[in-house]
Amino acid sequence: MKAVGEPSTPATAPKKIRDHLRFHRPNAHLANAFGNDQFALKAEAFARFFGTPTFLGAQTLIVVLWVAANALGFSHFDVYPFILLNLAFSLQSAYAAPLILLAQTRQAARDKAQSEADAQHREDLAIAGEQRQALLEKNSEQLIALVEQNTRLTELTQQLAQRIEQLTTEMHGQVVAKH
């Protein structure tokens, strides 16, 4: 029976089934206010796309073609001062900011869950280390007790051997004296 406050040893600890693939499985506890539905996932992917060189290059190309087409007279759908282009940038900004915040919030939730998992893992390692240390101390105490018992038995064996030698010498002396 284990005393209160005594660390559990591998013999007394409940058996845990280890899931060696746990870090490769999707984390159900990462659900957040935005959910894991298709909209949230697509919105996050789109927000991540905003910071890529591909997006910046494509946007730059579109703006250059837009301005060139209207300034050089190929088209007159948005003449200088390019009000429609400014409206397009405003619309893009209105959607980009919440999408970027969504991506940051979801990333923060993943980081927090990973941090909590790391902390739990460190705690599990510390508990396992304490259990191993307690078991090591217990085994060391048992080993010391066995060595002390062995020493006592060796001393007793030596005393008995001396006593047998003494008795043998006495008996030999008596046998020789009678003959």
Secondary structure by P-SEA (a helix, b strand, c coil): cccccccccccccccccccccccccccccccccccccaaaaaaaaaaaacccaaaaaaaaaaaaaaaaaaaacccccccccaaaaaaaaaaaaaaaaaaaaaaaaaaaaaaaaaaaaaaaaaaaaaaaaaaaaaaaaaaaaaaaaaaaaaaaaaaaaaaaaaaaaaaaaaaaaaaaaac
